Amino acid sequence: MDLHDYEDVAENYDLYLNVMYKNEDNHSGFKEFYLDFAKEYGKDGVIDIACGTGAVLLYLAEHGIMADGTDLSEAMCRVADEKARKNGFNLNIFPANMTEFRSGRKYSCAIIARSGFMHLLTPELQRAALLNIRENLVDGGMLTFNTFDPHPYFQTQQMNTKESDYSFRLEYTNKQGKREKIYNAISYDPYTQIMSGNWKFETLDENGTVIEERVRPLKMRQTYRQEMTYLLELTGFEIVNVFGGYHKESGKGSAKNVIWCVKKR
Ligand SMILES: C[S@@+](CC[C@H](N)C(=O)[O-])C[C@H]1O[C@@H](n2cnc3c(N)ncnc32)[C@H](O)[C@@H]1O
C-alpha cells in the first residue's frame, strides 16, 4: 500500500503536483521527453506503465499517440480514464502491477514516467518488473524509466530524520475547494536503500484552523547505477542512453534524475 492507493490522493494528485513542481521541478521537460521517445520508438504501440492520473498518457494523446496505460492503483486509473474521456479520448487504461501485467498485445515502446520505477522496493521486484516488461515488448522494443542518483549528503540527513520530523512542503486547494497544507518527513535506511516518507495533509477551514489531518506513507527505493547496469544486463536489456535529466543532459557524473533508455535484447 502506498500513498497512491488512497482515493483522496488520486483525486487531488494533479492539483498538488502542479504547485509542487512550480517551486521545485526535477521533472521539467518530462512531457516533451516522453513525446519524443514515443515518436521515435512507438510505431508498434506505446504503453505508459505506472501512468498515475495520466499526465503523460493525455499529453501523448493530444499529440496523436493513443497509448495504453496501466497503474497499480485503481483510483489513479479511474482519474486518468475520466480525464481521457473528458478530452474525447477512448484509451485502454487498466489497473495492474508492473511486475505481472499483460494486455493481450506487445509494444515497441514502454514508458515508466516520473519515478514510477522507484516504487519497486526490492531488487527482486525490480527484476520481476523488468522481466515482465520485456515480455510485453516486441524484439528490439524500447523502455525508458528514471532513478535518482543516491546522494550521501541527503542520505545522511534522512538517516537522522524521525517519522514525525515534518517539513512544510506546500499549500494548495483540494478538489472540494478547501485549503490544504502538505508536510513530509523522509527517512532513509541504508541497508534496504528505502526512503520512507510520511506525507501529512492538513485540511483548513476559512480561518486557517486545521479541521482534518491525514498521514499517508510513501516508500521509494534508491538504486545505484552499477546495480541498475547489472540488473538490466541480467534481465535482457541493452543500455542505449543514460541522460542526466529530461532535457537530455549528459548522464556522466552525478545527476539528480537519471533517465535510462534501454532496448530489449
Ligand atoms: C510518482 S507516480 C507517477 C505517475 C505518472 N507516471 C506521472 O508521471 O504523473 C508513481 C505511480 O506509480 C504507481 N505504482 C507504484 N507501484 C506500482 C507497481 N508495482 N505497478 C504499477 N504501478 C505502480 C503508483 O500507483 C503511482 O501512480
PDBQT file of the ligand as one rigid body, heavy atoms in Angstrom, charges set to zero:
ROOT
HETATM    1  C1  LIG A 301       5.143   9.196  -8.858  1.00  0.00    +0.000 C 
HETATM    2  S1  LIG A 301       3.674   8.480  -9.562  1.00  0.00    +0.000 S 
HETATM    3  C2  LIG A 301       3.906   8.870 -11.272  1.00  0.00    +0.000 C 
HETATM    4  C3  LIG A 301       2.628   8.798 -12.046  1.00  0.00    +0.000 C 
HETATM    5  C4  LIG A 301       2.724   9.194 -13.520  1.00  0.00    +0.000 C 
HETATM    6  N1  LIG A 301       3.651   8.350 -14.256  1.00  0.00    +0.000 N 
HETATM    7  C5  LIG A 301       3.062  10.658 -13.694  1.00  0.00    +0.000 C 
HETATM    8  O1  LIG A 301       4.060  10.976 -14.335  1.00  0.00    +0.000 OA
HETATM    9  O2  LIG A 301       2.287  11.507 -13.204  1.00  0.00    +0.000 OA
HETATM   10  C6  LIG A 301       4.019   6.767  -9.450  1.00  0.00    +0.000 C 
HETATM   11  C7  LIG A 301       2.882   5.843  -9.829  1.00  0.00    +0.000 C 
HETATM   12  O3  LIG A 301       3.373   4.502  -9.780  1.00  0.00    +0.000 OA
HETATM   13  C8  LIG A 301       2.302   3.649  -9.415  1.00  0.00    +0.000 C 
HETATM   14  N2  LIG A 301       2.868   2.379  -8.988  1.00  0.00    +0.000 N 
HETATM   15  C9  LIG A 301       3.582   2.126  -7.863  1.00  0.00    +0.000 A 
HETATM   16  N3  LIG A 301       3.961   0.844  -7.818  1.00  0.00    +0.000 NA
HETATM   17  C10 LIG A 301       3.491   0.253  -8.955  1.00  0.00    +0.000 A 
HETATM   18  C11 LIG A 301       3.552  -1.083  -9.488  1.00  0.00    +0.000 A 
HETATM   19  N4  LIG A 301       4.181  -2.044  -8.843  1.00  0.00    +0.000 N 
HETATM   20  N5  LIG A 301       2.956  -1.319 -10.678  1.00  0.00    +0.000 NA
HETATM   21  C12 LIG A 301       2.308  -0.333 -11.349  1.00  0.00    +0.000 A 
HETATM   22  N6  LIG A 301       2.205   0.937 -10.883  1.00  0.00    +0.000 NA
HETATM   23  C13 LIG A 301       2.795   1.237  -9.702  1.00  0.00    +0.000 A 
HETATM   24  C14 LIG A 301       1.581   4.437  -8.350  1.00  0.00    +0.000 C 
HETATM   25  O4  LIG A 301       0.258   3.969  -8.135  1.00  0.00    +0.000 OA
HETATM   26  C15 LIG A 301       1.651   5.840  -8.932  1.00  0.00    +0.000 C 
HETATM   27  O5  LIG A 301       0.512   6.169  -9.663  1.00  0.00    +0.000 OA
ENDROOT
TORSDOF 0
